[in-house]
Amino acid sequence: MTDKLRARFQKEKRMMSQRKDYHIYSCPGCGQKIRIPRGGFKKVEIECPKCHTKFIKRR
């Protein structure tokens, strides 16, 4: 039981450390989380690798 809880906290810790270098978006089609490197773009068009839905996000 504690293994599941520990794994969840480790996953959250990794996600928080990646937020410095990446924007993390969720696909509106399937809910897959997608990492996009931080940069100077105002708008970015993202294609989900899982369901191939294309969507535009502002930074």
Residue pairs with C-beta under 8 A, 6 or more apart in sequence:
15 24
18 24
18 35
21 37
21 38
22 35
22 36
22 37
22 38
23 35
23 36
23 37
23 38
23 57
23 59
24 33
24 34
24 35
24 36
25 33
25 34
25 36
25 46
25 57
26 32
26 33
26 34
27 33
27 34
27 46
27 48
27 50
27 51
27 53
27 55
28 53
28 55
29 48
29 51
29 53
30 48
30 50
30 51
30 53
32 48
32 49
32 50
32 51
34 46
34 48
34 49
36 44
36 46
36 57
38 59
39 59
41 59
42 58
42 59
43 56
43 57
43 58
43 59
44 56
44 57
44 59
45 54
45 55
45 56
46 54
46 55
46 56
46 57
47 53
47 54
48 54
48 55
